[in-house]
Amino acid sequence: MRRVSILLVALLAVLTLGAQEPQEARSFVFEETEWDFGRINEQDGTISHTFRFRNEADHSVAIERVYTSCGCTSSSYSRRPIRSGEQGEFVVTFDPDGKGGRVDKVVTLVYDGGKGRTDLHIKGRVKARPRTLEEDYPFDLGGGLRADAIYKSYGNVPQGGSKSMTLALVNTTSEVMELEVRWLEQSGLLVVDVPRYLEAGGKALATLTYLPGKGAEGHYGTMRDRFTVAVNGTDSGREIVTTGVAVDDLRKDKRLGGAVCSLSPVYHNFGSQRAGTVCTMEFTIANEGNQPLHIRAVEVRPGTSCDLEAGEVVPAGESITRTLTLRITSEGFDSHFGGVLLVVNDPSKPTQELRVVAEVE
């Protein structure tokens, strides 16, 4: 009897282990997912490594999205689908400029309709070199005023909150300069605090703050501003651009649950199309959470339209299907891209995007 009991226990353990480790279909399989450059000399400039992979799925798979952990890292790859059994290459390039010391950067690939995800790591130690004032402040704003950047990306900014970034300025002249902000494109949601005067040879920080709840009604979606800084009344025309996305403040809801938005698909390739063709497809928004899903904003790329409107609500456990249209234009490009960006009240992912592409014949 005891022997039978032991056999039953062993059989249950095997069945349980099999249930815990289901066989998953593989798609992209990389030869390696980490590369150590070793010692990197900053003065030598950019350095690259090619990650090679094979598509082991039984269907064609395309790289749909790429995320990098730092602006110093870029990538190069084919946008075309990789056929089953075909090999592909993904090149990661690292710019060591201003990155003295040990570096550990991540590039994330999303593919196969959002089901596949691979993190590629690059490492190394950068030997820094002495820097000039022009290198620390590479952007000439005119009149002897220089800045460390002319573009700031804020990512998601919650309603009722704020997000600030600084812009480093330096006066390279031997005279005091008077500064004035002049708007080129103003959302009304960005507060720019620039010092009125900057002494000869002086350095200062300008503070740029997004306040998406600043207006009478909260703003959802993309925020974009452009301005220049005039020196002693003279404007060089060198633009400073800021962007961000206004979303709900869902920090409490993230702990308590809430709406869960599942967008399908997140990528679609219409294949080869002639200029002037109008391509259509259906996409689904499912609410897998326990609270209503609110569509706060719907933003489409040029040439794209869809019948989803801001203000629509998807009840918990339900879904809606809408249609996206891409009009192919003849602009001399091999590929024509489009898509739609959604802002929703999903605490984990308040912005979601469906990207579409067509190869122009």
Order of alpha helices (4+ residues) and beta strands (2+ residues): alpha-beta-beta-beta-beta-beta-beta-beta-beta-alpha-beta-beta-beta-beta-beta-beta-beta-beta-beta-beta-alpha-beta-beta-beta-beta-beta-beta-beta-beta-beta
